[in-house]
Amino acid sequence: MVLKILISFLLFNFAVTSTVHARRANPSFKKAQKQFKQKRYSQSLKSLRRGYNFKKTRRIPAKALFLIALNYHKLKNENKSIYYFNRLIKNKFTRKHIGVLKALKKDEVDEIKVPYLLGSTYFYLAQGHYVKFTKNNSIQDAHKAKQYFQICDDTDFNDKCADFIDNIELKIAYEKKKRKSFEFFLYAGRLIYQEQLTLKESTTNTSHEIIANNSTLCYGAGIRRGNAFSGYELSGCFFSGTATVASAPSSGYDYKQSGVPIAGALVEVGKYYKFDNESTRFGVSLPIIYRSGLYSDASDPDTGESATIEDPRSMNWGIMFTAGVQVSLVELQTKLGHMGDANLLSLNLGLNF
């Protein structure tokens, strides 16, 4: 019995002695600290590897695990730095961290006492996610960085945290504006264009240039692909209305007709830019317009000579400039184009989706 008690005492004493010895400053840790102060971060990590198994983070003391993560941060290896900082939180500060996150949602972080080592971990985690955000524009990293900087700011850990938060919010807003998306729109409006037609006499084959002023209603749709600053647009509309056709006094031939039924289609593809807080849009496009009209034959009252419109159907293409003002989903748009023998003016009201 005495022998068992003696053996138990010796084993207990050995265990206590081993534990105390283990808890003493690890030579590798001391060396790593010294190398870190000398900014020899790679050598510091090598020393830490000699003293600890990086794959078994639960067995690594909190300060050593913090130094591992900090070395990776200094070496700009943010992925590994974030990993080891997160392992430190999970292994050593799980309950405290959960309490901090709950308090953050309630805006009560300033009422919680955060250990300095945990506060430092939050600060460097925030920096790590911020660096990743600036490299890959990940909104998720931005939110993580903002979260940790917010904790640091609420606990007065560092005066720069508030500036980082403001900067992140601006960058998040900018990145969201840069993202491209599709936008579908419908529009309707007045389409007015003037074109030059050819009137040809049937017997003499003499040609006379006449002017047609067309006034129509246009109904169309389109799709845009762009962001808050610029993009591309494809649209088209069908139109119908009437035209007034008259020959010029200098043409030597008297011809006039009003109320001519016309119909056609306008298709355009172009690029646009947004200004004035994204509510104003300016663009340029390449349009194609097709028009068909029911023009009547003409007859000279003096000679009885008949004449016909040579081009009752026409297709023109050219260039068009667009300006629009958008309020919420509604857009007021003006277009001005020059297409061969035709000049075009369009006033539209659009609805964006």
Disulfide bonds with the S-S distance in Angstrom:
Cys218-Cys237 1.75
